[in-house]
Amino acid sequence: MGASIFPVSNYAGSQYDISILVWKDPKEGNWWMQFGNNNVLGYWPAPLFSYLADSASMIEWGGEVVNSEPDGEHTSTQMGSGHFPNEGFGKSSYFKNIQVVDGSNNLRAPKGLGIYTEASSCYDVQKGYNSAWGNYFYYGGPGKNEDCS
């Protein structure tokens, strides 16, 4: 893509969404990535994913921070907006309208959507569902803080 995404959301201010779609071409087996409604960014050739020849058995969404514990303490690297999920819209980062592409190449809600965090005092996640957003989750946190060391 070679570009940054703009505009960006502001804490307690304007919020902006992007749409990302990843799907498998049923004829060639390549995995494609699309940004927005009409911007196909490219693909990963089928031979790169021998375990995904037919389908994926698990899909993950979320954030990740490398914590090498410098000086024996948790990193102060933020995840998402740097704010916990309980702060909600306009303050915490989120994924919404979470869907998967099924074997018939149709979008559908994922089954058995679960959440996971390794250190909820450093970063956390909360999932939900409503008619406007479908399946969604808020996630993130500040990293090292008084409850996370």
C-alpha positions in Angstrom: 0.0 0.0 0.0 2.9 2.4 0.7 0.7 4.9 2.5 -0.7 5.8 5.9 -4.4 5.6 6.8 -5.9 9.0 7.3 -7.8 10.4 9.1 -7.2 8.8 12.5 -9.6 8.7 15.5 -9.1 11.0 18.5 -9.6 10.1 22.1 -13.1 11.4 23.1 -13.3 13.0 19.6 -14.0 12.0 16.0 -13.9 8.3 15.3 -13.1 6.7 12.0 -13.5 3.1 10.8 -11.8 1.1 8.0 -13.0 -2.1 6.4 -10.6 -4.9 5.8 -11.6 -8.1 4.0 -9.4 -11.2 3.6 -10.8 -14.1 1.5 -9.6 -17.1 -0.4 -10.1 -17.3 -4.2 -11.9 -20.7 -4.6 -10.4 -21.2 -8.1 -6.7 -20.4 -7.6 -6.5 -20.8 -3.8 -4.7 -17.4 -3.3 -5.6 -15.4 -0.2 -6.6 -11.8 -1.1 -6.7 -8.6 1.0 -9.1 -5.7 0.3 -9.2 -2.3 2.0 -12.5 -0.5 1.9 -15.1 -1.4 -0.8 -13.0 -1.4 -3.9 -9.3 -1.3 -3.1 -7.8 -4.8 -3.6 -4.3 -4.5 -2.1 -2.9 -7.8 -3.2 -2.7 -11.5 -2.4 -0.7 -14.2 -0.7 0.0 -17.0 -3.1 -1.6 -20.3 -2.3 1.7 -22.2 -1.9 2.6 -20.0 1.1 -0.2 -21.5 3.1 -0.2 -25.3 2.8 -2.3 -25.6 6.0 -4.9 -23.3 4.4 -5.3 -25.3 1.2 -9.0 -26.0 2.0 -9.9 -23.5 4.7 -8.9 -22.0 8.0 -9.8 -23.7 11.3 -9.2 -20.6 13.4 -9.2 -16.8 12.8 -7.9 -14.3 15.3 -8.5 -10.5 15.5 -6.9 -8.1 18.0 -3.8 -6.5 19.1 -0.4 -7.8 20.1 2.5 -6.2 22.0 6.0 -7.7 22.4 6.9 -7.8 26.1 10.6 -8.7 26.6 10.3 -7.5 30.2 13.2 -5.0 30.1 14.6 -4.6 33.6 12.2 -7.3 34.8 9.2 -5.1 34.3 6.3 -5.1 31.9 6.6 -2.9 28.9 5.0 0.5 28.8 4.0 0.0 25.2 0.3 0.8 24.7 -2.1 -1.4 22.8 -4.8 0.2 20.7 -5.6 3.7 22.0 -3.8 2.9 25.2 -7.1 2.8 27.1 -9.0 -0.2 28.6 -12.1 -1.6 26.9 -14.5 -0.5 29.7 -14.0 3.1 28.5 -16.0 2.2 25.4 -16.7 4.0 22.2 -14.6 7.1 21.5 -11.9 6.0 24.0 -11.0 2.4 23.5 -10.0 0.7 20.2 -12.5 -1.7 18.7 -13.3 -4.2 15.9 -16.9 -4.3 14.7 -19.0 -6.2 12.2 -16.7 -9.2 12.6 -17.5 -11.8 9.9 -15.9 -14.7 8.2 -16.1 -15.9 4.6 -17.7 -19.4 4.5 -17.1 -22.3 2.1 -19.7 -20.8 -0.3 -17.8 -17.5 -0.4 -20.5 -15.7 1.7 -20.0 -13.5 4.7 -21.4 -14.7 7.9 -21.0 -14.2 11.7 -18.3 -16.4 13.2 -19.4 -19.3 15.5 -18.0 -19.7 19.0 -16.4 -16.2 19.2 -14.2 -16.1 22.3 -11.8 -13.6 23.9 -8.4 -14.0 25.4 -5.8 -11.9 27.2 -2.6 -12.8 29.0 -2.5 -9.8 31.3 -5.8 -8.1 31.9 -4.3 -5.6 34.2 -2.1 -4.4 31.4 -4.4 -5.0 28.4 -7.9 -6.3 28.2 -10.7 -7.2 25.8 -14.6 -7.1 26.1 -16.8 -8.6 23.4 -20.4 -7.8 22.6 -23.1 -7.9 19.9 -25.8 -5.5 18.8 -27.8 -5.0 15.6 -25.8 -2.0 14.4 -22.3 -3.4 14.9 -22.9 -7.2 14.8 -20.2 -9.0 16.7 -17.7 -6.5 18.1 -15.0 -6.1 20.8 -13.2 -3.3 22.5 -9.6 -4.0 23.4 -6.4 -2.4 24.5 -4.6 -0.9 27.5 -1.7 1.2 28.7 0.8 -1.5 29.3 2.8 -1.0 32.5 0.7 0.9 35.1 0.2 0.7 38.9 -1.7 -2.6 38.5 0.6 -4.0 35.9 4.2 -4.3 36.7 
